[in-house]
């Protein structure tokens, strides 16, 4: 799962879909989602959303305007 998380972090500004990421790493979507939730404690969508919010918050705290970040 660390490879999956590295991939997500590297491609966070692109559209990410659980099925596509699962296929990329050789998993079925169902197995991937189960394993991902067990590893992170969040669903794939929750994790991606959480990570994007965290990055946005850091940008705003660094002086970027909310409109620019959005």
C-alpha positions as a Markdown table, in Angstrom:
| # | Residue | x | y | z |
|---|---|---|---|---|
| 1 | Unk | 0.0 | 0.0 | 0.0 |
| 2 | Unk | 2.9 | 2.4 | 0.4 |
| 3 | Unk | 3.4 | 2.3 | -3.4 |
| 4 | Unk | -0.3 | 3.2 | -3.8 |
| 5 | Unk | -0.1 | 6.1 | -1.4 |
| 6 | Unk | 3.1 | 7.4 | -3.2 |
| 7 | Unk | 1.2 | 7.2 | -6.5 |
| 8 | Unk | -1.8 | 9.1 | -5.0 |
| 9 | Unk | 0.4 | 11.8 | -3.6 |
| 10 | Unk | 2.3 | 12.1 | -6.9 |
| 11 | Unk | -0.9 | 12.4 | -8.9 |
| 12 | Unk | -3.1 | 14.2 | -6.4 |
| 13 | Unk | -3.8 | 17.1 | -8.8 |
| 14 | Unk | -5.2 | 14.7 | -11.4 |
| 15 | Unk | -8.5 | 12.9 | -11.4 |
| 16 | Unk | -8.1 | 9.7 | -9.3 |
| 17 | Unk | -10.5 | 6.8 | -9.5 |
| 18 | Unk | -10.3 | 3.7 | -7.2 |
| 19 | Unk | -10.9 | 1.3 | -10.1 |
| 20 | Unk | -8.1 | 2.8 | -12.2 |
| 21 | Unk | -5.6 | 2.8 | -9.4 |
| 22 | Unk | -6.6 | -0.7 | -8.4 |
| 23 | Unk | -6.1 | -1.9 | -12.0 |
| 24 | Unk | -2.7 | -0.1 | -12.2 |
| 25 | Unk | -1.5 | -2.0 | -9.2 |
| 26 | Unk | -3.0 | -5.4 | -10.2 |
| 27 | Unk | -6.0 | -5.5 | -7.8 |
| 28 | Unk | -9.7 | -5.9 | -8.4 |
| 29 | Unk | -11.6 | -2.8 | -7.4 |
| 30 | Unk | -13.3 | -4.6 | -4.5 |
| 31 | Unk | -10.1 | -6.1 | -3.1 |
| 32 | Unk | -8.3 | -2.8 | -3.5 |
| 33 | Unk | -11.0 | -0.9 | -1.7 |
| 34 | Unk | -11.1 | -3.4 | 1.2 |
| 35 | Unk | -7.3 | -3.4 | 1.6 |
| 36 | Unk | -7.0 | 0.4 | 1.3 |
| 37 | Unk | -9.6 | 1.0 | 4.0 |
| 38 | Unk | -7.9 | -1.6 | 6.3 |
| 39 | Unk | -4.5 | 0.1 | 5.7 |
| 40 | Unk | -5.5 | 3.8 | 6.0 |
| 41 | Unk | -8.7 | 3.7 | 8.0 |
| 42 | Unk | -10.4 | 5.7 | 5.2 |
| 43 | Unk | -12.1 | 4.8 | 2.0 |
| 44 | Unk | -10.2 | 5.7 | -1.2 |
| 45 | Unk | -12.4 | 8.7 | -1.8 |
| 46 | Unk | -12.2 | 9.9 | 1.8 |
| 47 | Unk | -8.4 | 9.6 | 1.7 |
| 48 | Unk | -8.0 | 11.5 | -1.6 |
| 49 | Unk | -10.4 | 14.2 | -0.4 |
| 50 | Unk | -8.7 | 14.5 | 3.0 |
| 51 | Unk | -5.2 | 14.8 | 1.4 |
| 52 | Unk | -6.4 | 17.4 | -1.1 |
| 53 | Unk | -7.9 | 19.5 | 1.7 |
| 54 | Unk | -4.7 | 19.2 | 3.7 |
| 55 | Unk | -2.7 | 20.5 | 0.7 |
| 56 | Unk | -5.1 | 23.3 | 0.1 |
| 57 | Unk | -4.9 | 24.4 | 3.7 |
| 58 | Unk | -1.1 | 24.4 | 3.5 |
| 59 | Unk | -1.3 | 26.6 | 0.4 |
| 60 | Unk | -3.7 | 29.0 | 2.1 |
| 61 | Unk | -1.5 | 29.2 | 5.2 |
| 62 | Unk | 1.5 | 29.9 | 2.9 |
| 63 | Unk | -0.3 | 33.0 | 1.6 |
| 64 | Unk | -2.2 | 31.8 | -1.4 |
| 65 | Unk | -5.7 | 33.2 | -1.8 |
| 66 | Unk | -8.7 | 30.9 | -1.4 |
| 67 | Unk | -9.8 | 31.6 | -5.0 |
| 68 | Unk | -6.4 | 30.6 | -6.3 |
| 69 | Unk | -6.4 | 27.4 | -4.4 |
| 70 | Unk | -9.9 | 26.5 | -5.4 |
